[in-house]
Amino acid sequence: MSIAIEAARAGAEVLMLERSGRWGGAASMTGGFIYLGGGTLLQRALGFEDTVENMKAFMKAALRPGTDEAKVDA
């Protein structure tokens, strides 16, 4: 959405499509937080332990219903 806003501000004609019935798509169903993990270098440097498996489990739980599990797994 932010890219579309900036493109419109720059003078582009923008059309946004959303598969869900409300703004924000699946991200809006997470309760307002974003999972930025999966065991990144930054997490490790800051002393946080996380894994890709934890991130997948969280995404599948948070995005229900309508989760495309194959996409999450990819």
Secondary structure, DSSP 8 states (H G I E B T S, - for coil): -HHHHHHHHTT-------SSSSTTGGGGGGTS-----SS-HHHHHTT----HHHHHHHHHHHT-SS--HHHHH-
